[in-house]
Amino acid sequence: MTDTATPAELAETYFRSWLARDFDTLRAVLADHCTFRGPLGTADDADTCVAGLRGMSRVLEDVVVRHRFVDGDDVLTWFDLHTTGAPPAPTANWMHTEDGRIVRIQVTFDPRPVVTPQ
């Protein structure tokens, strides 16, 4: 991605790359100082973010985007997180972008079915 990538394009690339397990492309859209906060973990730099997403990809089956809201440099993606052994989890992912990169990611969903599969 270049500095001309829009926030919506960054979000699209993030999710597409995660699903494809293309972690080099995913890393390219993250600023070095990107942070992540979510119910299953935190990260304070891009490489740690990618490591967490790589780990989550071991149980990831699909991401079904229901809607994406763009407000300036912020993108909120509402999606169903499909993982092995658990029903789809309605999930909100809020990203803040600066200078053509994602700098902050905050995710929320009910992690109980994911961490205690049925």
N, C-alpha and C positions, 0 to 999 in steps of 0.2 A: 504494500500500500504506500501511497505517497502522501505528502502533506495536504494534497488536494482532496483526499477521500472525505466524503461527508460522514457525519455521525451515523446515519442509516446504513451506509455502505460498510462502515467499520463493524457495526453490529451484525450485519448479514455475513460478513467474512468470518467473524468470530464464531458464529453458530455453525456455518457451513464447514469451516475447518475443524471444529471440535467433532462434529459428526463424522467427517471423513478421516479423523485421526491424523490430520495434516498439521502437526504441532509446529513445524517451521513457519508455515503461513500464519497460524494462530499467534505465535510469538511475535511476528512482524507487525501485527496491529496493536500490540501492547507497548506502552511507554515503559522504559526501564524501571521506573519508580511506581508502576501500576500496583494498586492494592486491591485485595479481594476480601470481602466479608460475606459469610454465608453460614447456614446452620451446620454444615459439615466441615468447616475449616476457615482459616484465614491465611492471607499471604501479604507480604509487605514489599514484594518486588515481582517483576514479570516472570523471572525464571521459576519462582516458587508458585506463582499462579499457574503456569503451564504444567508444572509437576502435579499440582492438585487436579487439574482438568484431565491430565493423562491418567491419573489414578481413577477418577470418576468414570472415564471412558471404558474402563474394564467392565462396568455394569450398564453402560449406556446403550440403549437400543434405538431411541429416536427422540427427536425434539420436534413437537408439532406446534408451530407458532400460531397463536390465535389472533394476536394483534401486536403491532409495534407502534409506539407513540414516540414522536420526535419533538423535542422542545429545545431549540437552540443546540447547545452542545451536549444535551442529555437525551438518552434513549432508554425507554422502558419497553422491554419485550415481555409480553404475557404469553406463556407457553405451557404445554403439557410435557413433563419430563417422563419419558418412558425408560424404565430400567428393568433389568432381569429380576424376577422374583417379587415384584411389587406392582400395585396398580399405578397408572399414570398419576403423577403429582402435579397439580396446578402450581405454577411457578412464576414469580416475577423477578426479572433481572433488570436492574437499573445500572446503566453505564454513564459515566461522564467522560467526555473526550476533550482533548486539547491538542492543537497543532497536528491534527491528522492521526492521533493515536488515542487509544483507550487508556485513561489514567486511574479510573476507579470503577470497581464493579461491586455491587451489593445485590445479593440474591436472597430471596425468602421463599420457603415452602415448608410444608410439614414433613420433617425427615423421618418420622416414626416408621412408616411402612418400608422405607429404604434401608434403615439400619436394623429393623427386626422383620425381615421378610416372612411372608405367610407360608 
